[in-house]
Amino acid sequence: MKKTLEKLTVDIDAIADPHVAAIQRTLFGLVEVLVEANAAQAKTIQQLKDEVNRLKGEQGKPDIRKQKAGVDAVASKHSSEADRKKRSDQKSRAKKTRKKNIVKIDRRVDCEVDKDSLPPDAKFQGYETRVVQDLKIITDNVEFRVAVYYSKSLKKTFSGKLPEGYKGGFGPGIRSLVITLYRDSGMTEPAIARFLKTFGIQIAKSTISRMITEDHDLFHQEKEDIVNAGLKANTYQHVDDTGCRVNGKNHYTHILCNPYFTGFFTRPKKDRLTLLAILCRSELKFKFNESAYELMSEFGLSALRLAELKKAVSSEILTNEQLDSLLDQLFPNPKKHTTNRRIIRESSAIIYYQSSEYAIKHLLCDDAPQFNKIAKYKSLCWVHEGRHYKKLMPFVRQHQVILNNFIEKFWDYYDALLKYKQSPSNEIAKKLSREFDALFSTKTGYPALDERIAKTLSKKKSLLLPLIFPFLPLHNNPAELGARAQARMRDINLQTVSENGTKTKDTFATIIQTARKHSVNIYNYVYDRVTKKFEMPSLANLITEKSSLENCPA
């Protein structure tokens, strides 16, 4: 069938008879619909077969990826990132920095020549330098002699204290190394135990587990300071989320970031209220004023319910408990009016958040509904939008050609936006706006593509915000990179079990990803905090200093 279709005219517009051209377009469209329906049915049938096998105590069909020649076999076939990178200008490679200029020299050794092997006319010309890196891992086990005094009058013993970081039979070096290996290097607890025992450290896996999850109040506070400083450092924020597991249940890790920090927050849900609670940075409350009532009407609350609400509200600001009581008063049956409850709660929460000191002006995200109305401006990711086109899998040859041609035009327009950001002007902005309308009003004759193009056109306001605010990025890659870091943690450790373990995971992910953005040595930073020397500036201070310098007017 496919060969027969390929023999048909590729360029339908070249067919002289308009009736024949219309019939062929209809035929191609019908074939695409049938092929898509057949693929969906085959997938459903396989899922049912797998379920039957599992009920019988057997295994379902394994999900084996197809090999790809010449590219990373594990890369997603729907990723549009490769297309974007292919089109970007090749950056000139920086000259390779000589190793001896960046490597710390611990000792110097002269390698002399056996003079007896030299010919009589050989003359000394000096030394040539060769830098060789090596690593020496040694223990630093300390036997402390702790002074002990006893007071007869007080009947009390007085003992000297161990230095900060020495606790439970292990020093700050091991504690810092365990945290770094687990949180930054992605090693499992058994692997860390084997590594330490290889070099003579006698330690139990349970001790390693406690080092990773317990007694980290200082780091938890550092995370809070990082996020607070990061939100104030920039007018735009990236946001994304990815799935995770907590004690066998599905949760979501929310990623919030900008050029100065990356924050991780694991919660049971990924709805709008969850995101607002994260962004608010304190107790999320609910504000009832005209702006809130207008938003409720926009979300679909009826005029009758709105009037009842206005009469029942006794205060402009309500806590969560007060709002629960109000909603129970308005809607006594908890099983009914769930939509009205949600509208009232979300609208009042949004208005309260937007009046807080941490309110985001520009939010970069995908087009998931929970991100709507959070910020004053919502900017959509062009790479994510391009991914929708990559997901189209046309069966008909003509549609494949049409799709490839349109994707080329899509990234041509993306390149034009990049150039505009470098030298913005009102004239170019108007020109690009007209070109957007022309490109995304295209009718190709491939129904699935035309539908996708129309959806992109409907997002014009959010996709073209960089024309108004050229400092906004065109993509949400920073947040997606954070999501990949969480996915990597999930691949290694599958899940967290306790609430404390989940909190600690988010804390160190925030610290490590933020430290990388400021070129801070992770181990040194953790060691500095474990020993409570505080010789290194906090990441929150680095965020504030760097952002103030970069945002200063020229």
C-alpha positions in Angstrom: 0.0 0.0 0.0 2.8 2.4 0.9 4.6 1.8 -2.4 1.3 2.5 -4.3 0.8 5.8 -2.5 4.4 6.8 -3.2 3.8 6.4 -6.9 1.1 9.0 -6.7 1.9 12.6 -7.5 3.9 14.2 -4.7 2.9 17.7 -5.6 -0.9 17.7 -5.6 -0.9 21.4 -6.6 0.7 20.4 -9.9 -2.4 18.3 -10.8 -4.3 20.1 -13.6 -7.8 18.8 -12.8 -9.0 20.4 -9.5 -11.4 17.5 -8.9 -8.7 14.9 -9.1 -6.5 17.0 -6.8 -9.3 17.3 -4.2 -9.9 13.6 -4.4 -6.2 12.8 -3.8 -6.1 15.2 -0.9 -9.1 13.5 0.7 -7.6 10.1 0.0 -4.3 11.0 1.6 -6.1 12.5 4.6 -8.2 9.4 5.0 -5.2 7.2 4.9 -3.5 9.2 7.6 -6.6 8.9 9.8 -6.8 5.2 9.3 -3.1 4.6 9.9 -3.3 6.6 13.1 -6.4 4.7 14.3 -4.8 1.4 13.5 -1.6 2.3 15.4 -3.7 3.4 18.4 -5.7 0.1 18.3 -2.5 -2.0 18.1 -1.1 -0.2 21.1 -4.3 -0.8 23.1 -4.4 -4.5 22.1 -0.8 -4.9 23.2 -1.5 -3.2 26.5 -4.5 -5.6 27.1 -2.3 -8.6 26.2 0.3 -7.4 28.7 -2.3 -7.0 31.4 -3.6 -10.5 30.7 -0.1 -11.9 31.0 0.5 -10.1 34.3 -2.8 -11.5 35.7 -1.5 -14.9 34.7 1.7 -14.3 36.6 3.8 -13.7 33.5 5.5 -10.6 32.1 4.3 -8.2 29.5 6.2 -7.4 26.3 9.4 -5.6 27.1 9.8 -2.0 25.8 12.9 -2.2 23.6 14.1 0.9 21.9 15.0 0.9 18.3 18.6 1.4 17.4 19.5 4.7 15.7 22.5 4.9 13.4 24.9 7.7 14.0 23.0 9.3 16.9 22.4 8.7 20.6 20.2 5.6 20.7 18.6 6.7 24.0 17.6 10.2 22.8 13.9 10.8 22.4 12.7 10.6 18.8 10.3 13.4 19.5 13.0 15.9 20.7 13.2 19.1 18.7 16.4 20.2 20.4 18.6 18.5 17.7 16.8 20.4 14.9 17.3 23.7 16.8 21.0 23.0 17.4 21.7 22.0 13.8 20.6 25.4 12.6 22.5 27.4 15.2 25.7 29.0 14.0 28.8 27.0 14.8 30.5 28.8 17.7 34.2 29.2 17.3 35.9 26.8 19.6 37.9 28.5 22.3 41.6 27.8 22.3 42.4 24.9 24.5 43.7 26.1 27.8 47.0 24.6 28.7 46.6 22.1 31.5 49.5 23.5 33.5 47.7 26.9 33.8 44.7 25.4 35.5 46.0 22.4 37.4 47.1 22.9 41.0 50.8 21.7 41.3 51.3 19.8 44.6 55.0 18.9 44.1 57.7 19.2 41.5 60.1 16.5 40.5 63.2 16.9 38.3 63.7 14.0 35.9 67.5 13.9 35.2 69.3 12.2 32.4 71.9 9.5 33.1 75.0 11.6 32.2 76.9 8.4 31.4 74.6 7.7 28.5 75.1 11.2 27.0 77.5 11.8 24.1 80.5 14.1 24.9 79.1 17.1 23.0 75.7 17.1 24.7 74.9 20.5 26.4 72.2 21.2 29.0 69.3 23.2 27.4 67.1 23.6 30.5 63.9 21.8 31.5 60.7 21.2 29.6 57.5 21.1 31.8 55.0 18.2 31.7 52.1 18.3 34.1 50.7 14.9 35.1 47.6 14.6 37.3 47.3 12.0 40.0 45.3 11.3 43.1 46.3 10.1 46.5 43.6 8.9 48.8 44.7 8.4 52.4 42.9 8.2 55.7 43.1 10.9 58.4 42.0 8.9 61.4 42.4 11.0 64.6 42.6 9.8 68.2 41.4 12.6 70.4 42.4 12.9 74.0 39.5 14.5 75.6 40.2 16.2 78.9 37.8 15.2 81.7 37.2 17.1 85.0 34.9 16.2 87.9 33.5 18.7 90.5 32.6 17.1 93.8 30.7 20.2 94.9 28.5 20.2 91.8 28.7 16.4 91.4 29.2 17.0 87.7 31.7 15.9 85.0 33.2 18.5 82.6 34.6 17.2 79.3 36.4 18.8 76.4 34.5 19.1 73.1 35.5 17.6 69.8 35.9 20.1 66.9 32.9 20.9 64.7 32.0 18.2 62.2 33.4 15.3 64.3 30.4 13.2 65.4 29.4 9.6 65.8 32.9 8.3 65.1 33.4 10.1 61.8 34.9 13.4 60.8 33.8 16.2 58.5 35.9 14.9 55.6 33.9 11.6 55.4 30.6 13.4 56.1 31.2 15.9 53.3 32.5 13.2 50.9 29.4 10.9 51.5 27.1 13.8 50.8 29.0 14.8 47.7 29.3 11.3 46.3 25.6 10.6 46.9 24.0 13.9 45.9 26.4 15.2 43.3 28.1 12.1 41.8 25.0 10.0 41.9 26.5 7.0 43.7 24.3 4.7 45.7 24.7 4.0 49.4 26.1 0.5 48.9 28.6 1.8 46.3 29.7 4.5 48.7 30.2 1.9 51.4 32.4 -0.2 49.1 34.4 2.8 48.1 35.1 3.9 51.6 36.0 0.3 52.8 38.4 0.0 49.9 40.5 2.8 51.5 40.2 1.4 55.1 37.1 3.2 56.4 34.9 0.9 58.5 31.4 2.2 58.1 27.9 0.7 58.0 25.3 1.4 55.3 22.9 2.6 57.9 25.4 5.2 59.0 25.8 6.4 55.5 22.0 6.6 55.2 21.9 8.8 58.3 24.7 11.1 57.0 22.7 11.6 53.9 19.3 12.4 55.4 19.7 13.5 59.0 20.9 16.6 60.8 20.8 19.0 57.9 18.8 21.9 59.3 21.6 24.3 58.3 21.4 23.1 54.7 17.6 23.3 54.7 17.9 27.0 55.7 20.5 27.5 53.0 18.0 26.2 50.4 15.3 28.7 51.6 17.8 31.5 51.4 18.8 30.5 47.9 15.3 30.4 46.6 14.3 33.7 48.3 17.4 35.4 46.8 16.9 33.8 43.4 13.3 35.0 43.1 14.3 38.5 43.8 17.3 38.4 41.5 15.5 38.3 38.2 12.2 39.4 36.7 11.6 36.1 34.9 11.6 32.6 36.2 11.6 29.2 34.5 9.2 26.5 35.8 8.7 22.8 35.0 7.8 19.6 36.8 8.6 15.9 36.5 7.2 12.7 38.1 8.9 11.0 41.1 8.0 8.4 43.8 7.7 8.9 47.5 7.3 5.7 49.5 5.5 3.9 46.6 3.2 6.8 45.7 3.3 9.2 42.8 4.6 12.7 43.5 5.9 15.6 41.4 9.1 17.5 41.7 8.7 21.1 40.7 11.7 22.9 39.2 11.9 26.7 39.6 15.0 28.5 38.2 16.6 31.4 36.5 20.3 32.2 35.5 21.2 32.5 39.2 19.6 29.5 40.9 17.7 26.2 40.5 15.2 25.1 43.2 13.6 21.7 43.7 10.2 21.1 45.5 8.6 17.7 45.7 4.8 17.7 46.3 2.0 15.2 46.0 0.3 17.3 43.3 1.2 19.6 40.4 -1.9 21.8 40.3 -2.1 25.6 40.4 -2.5 25.8 44.2 0.6 23.6 44.7 2.7 25.9 42.5 1.3 29.0 44.2 2.2 27.6 47.6 5.8 27.1 46.4 6.1 30.5 44.9 4.5 32.4 47.8 7.5 31.5 50.1 5.3 31.7 53.2 1.8 30.7 54.2 -0.5 30.9 51.1 -3.5 32.9 52.0 -6.5 34.0 50.0 -7.5 37.5 49.0 -11.0 38.6 48.2 -11.3 41.9 46.3 -12.7 43.1 43.0 -9.7 41.6 41.1 -10.4 38.2 42.7 -14.1 38.4 41.8 -13.3 39.3 38.2 -11.0 36.3 37.9 -13.6 34.0 39.4 -16.1 35.2 36.7 -13.4 34.6 34.0 -12.9 31.1 35.3 -16.6 30.4 35.1 -18.2 31.1 38.5 -21.9 32.1 38.0 -23.2 35.5 38.9 -25.5 33.9 41.5 -22.7 32.1 43.2 -20.5 35.2 43.1 -23.2 37.3 44.8 -23.6 34.6 47.5 -19.8 34.6 48.0 -19.6 38.4 48.3 -22.2 38.4 51.1 -20.5 35.6 53.0 -17.0 37.0 52.9 -16.2 38.9 56.1 -12.5 39.7 55.6 -10.4 40.6 52.6 -7.6 38.1 53.6 -8.4 34.6 54.7 -6.3 31.7 55.9 -6.7 28.2 54.5 -8.8 27.1 57.6 -11.0 30.2 57.3 -11.6 29.6 53.6 -12.5 26.0 54.3 -15.2 27.1 56.7 -16.5 29.7 54.2 -16.7 27.1 51.4 -18.4 24.6 53.8 -20.9 27.3 54.6 -21.6 28.1 50.9 -21.5 24.4 49.7 -22.6 22.1 52.6 -22.4 18.9 50.5 -18.6 18.2 50.1 -19.3 15.9 47.2 -20.9 18.7 45.1 -19.7 22.0 43.7 -16.1 20.9 43.4 -15.5 23.1 40.4 -17.0 26.2 42.2 -14.8 25.4 45.2 -11.7 25.2 43.0 -12.5 28.4 41.2 -12.9 30.4 44.4 -9.8 28.9 46.0 -7.5 29.3 43.0 -8.7 32.9 42.1 -8.3 34.2 45.6 -4.9 32.5 46.0 -3.7 34.0 42.7 -4.6 37.5 43.7 -3.0 37.1 47.1 0.2 35.8 45.5 0.4 38.6 43.0 0.4 41.1 45.8 3.3 39.4 47.6 6.9 40.5 47.4 7.9 37.3 45.5 5.3 37.7 42.7 6.8 36.7 39.4 6.4 39.2 36.5 7.5 36.8 33.7 7.0 33.1 33.8 8.6 30.8 31.2 6.9 27.4 30.9 5.1 25.0 28.6 1.4 25.3 27.9 0.2 23.2 30.8 -3.0 24.7 32.3 -1.7 25.0 35.9 0.7 27.7 34.7 -2.0 30.1 33.5 -2.7 33.3 35.4 0.3 32.8 37.8 2.4 35.6 36.5 1.5 38.9 34.7 3.1 37.5 31.5 3.4 33.9 30.5 6.0 33.2 27.9 5.9 29.8 26.1 8.9 27.6 25.1 9.6 27.5 21.4 11.5 24.2 21.7 8.5 22.6 23.5 6.3 23.9 20.7 8.6 22.5 18.1 8.3 19.1 19.8 4.6 18.9 18.9 5.6 18.9 15.2 8.2 16.3 15.7 5.5 14.0 17.2 3.6 14.0 13.9 4.4 10.7 12.1 2.8 11.0 8.6 2.4 7.8 6.6 1.9 9.4 3.2 5.1 10.5 1.4 3.7 13.8 0.4 2.8 14.6 4.0 6.3 13.7 5.1 7.7 16.2 2.6 5.2 18.9 3.6 6.0 18.4 7.3 9.7 18.5 6.8 9.4 21.7 4.8 7.2 23.3 7.5 9.6 22.4 10.2 12.4 24.1 8.3 10.3 27.2 8.1 9.5 26.9 11.8 13.2 27.0 12.8 13.9 29.7 10.2 11.5 31.9 12.1 13.1 30.8 15.4 16.5 32.0 14.1 14.9 35.3 13.1 13.7 35.8 16.7 17.2 35.0 18.0 18.6 37.7 15.7 15.9 40.2 16.9 16.9 39.6 20.5 20.4 40.8 19.7 19.3 44.0 18.1 15.6 44.7 18.9 13.6 47.4 17.2 9.9 48.3 16.8 10.1 47.9 13.0 11.6 44.4 13.1 9.1 43.4 15.9 6.1 44.4 13.7 7.7 42.6 10.7 8.2 39.4 12.8 4.6 39.6 14.1 3.3 39.7 10.5 5.5 36.9 9.5 4.2 34.8 12.4 0.6 35.4 11.2 1.6 34.4 7.7 3.5 31.3 8.7 1.0 29.9 11.1 -2.0 30.6 8.9 -0.6 28.2 6.3 -2.9 25.5 4.9 -0.8 22.5 3.8 -3.5 20.0 3.0 -2.1 17.6 5.7 -5.0 17.7 8.3 -2.9 16.8 11.4 -0.3 19.4 10.5 -2.9 22.1 9.7 -4.5 21.4 13.1 -1.2 21.7 14.9 -0.4 25.0 13.0 -3.7 26.5 14.1 -2.9 25.6 17.7 0.4 27.4 17.5 -1.3 30.5 16.0 -3.6 30.6 19.0 -0.6 30.9 21.3 0.8 34.0 19.5 0.7 36.3 22.5 2.7 34.0 24.7 5.1 32.9 22.0 6.0 36.4 20.9 6.5 38.0 24.3 10.2 38.3 23.5 9.3 40.9 20.9 8.1 43.1 23.7 10.7 41.9 26.3 13.8 40.9 24.3 15.6 39.8 27.5 13.3 36.8 27.7 14.7 33.4 26.6 13.0 31.6 23.7 13.0 28.3 25.4 12.6 26.7 28.8 15.7 24.5 28.7 17.1 25.6 32.1 14.0 24.1 33.9 14.1 21.0 31.7 17.7 20.5 32.6 16.6 20.6 36.3 13.9 18.1 35.5 16.6 15.8 33.9 18.7 16.0 37.1 15.6 14.8 39.1 15.0 12.1 36.5 18.6 11.0 37.0 18.2 10.8 40.7 15.0 8.7 40.1 16.9 6.3 37.8 19.6 5.7 40.5 17.5 5.5 43.7 14.0 4.9 42.4 12.3 6.7 45.2 12.6 8.4 48.6 10.9 6.7 51.5 10.5 9.3 54.3 9.4 12.9 54.4 12.8 13.9 55.7 14.5 12.0 52.9 12.4 13.8 50.3 13.1 17.2 51.9 16.8 16.5 52.0 16.9 15.4 48.4 15.3 18.7 47.3 17.6 20.7 49.5 20.8 19.3 48.2 19.6 19.3 44.6 18.9 23.0 45.0 22.3 23.6 46.6 24.3 21.6 44.1 22.6 22.9 40.9 22.9 26.4 42.2 26.5 26.0 43.1 27.3 24.8 39.6 25.8 28.0 38.2 28.3 30.0 40.3 31.3 27.6 39.7 31.5 26.8 43.4 33.3 23.6 44.4 30.5 21.3 45.9 32.8 19.3 48.3 34.5 22.4 49.6 31.2 24.1 50.2 29.6 21.2 52.0 32.8 20.8 54.1 32.8 24.5 55.0 29.2 24.1 56.3 29.7 20.8 58.1 32.7 22.2 60.0 30.8 25.5 60.5 33.7 27.5 59.5 31.6 29.6 57.1 34.7 30.9 55.3 33.0 30.5 51.9 30.2 33.1 51.1 26.7 31.7 51.0 25.1 30.9 47.7 22.3 33.3 48.5 24.9 36.1 48.9 26.6 35.1 45.6 23.2 35.3 43.9 22.5 38.7 45.2 26.0 40.1 44.3 26.0 38.6 40.8 22.5 39.7 40.0 23.1 43.2 41.2 26.3 43.5 39.1 24.7 42.1 35.9 21.6 44.2 36.3 23.4 47.4 36.9 22.9 49.9 34.0 25.9 50.3 31.7 
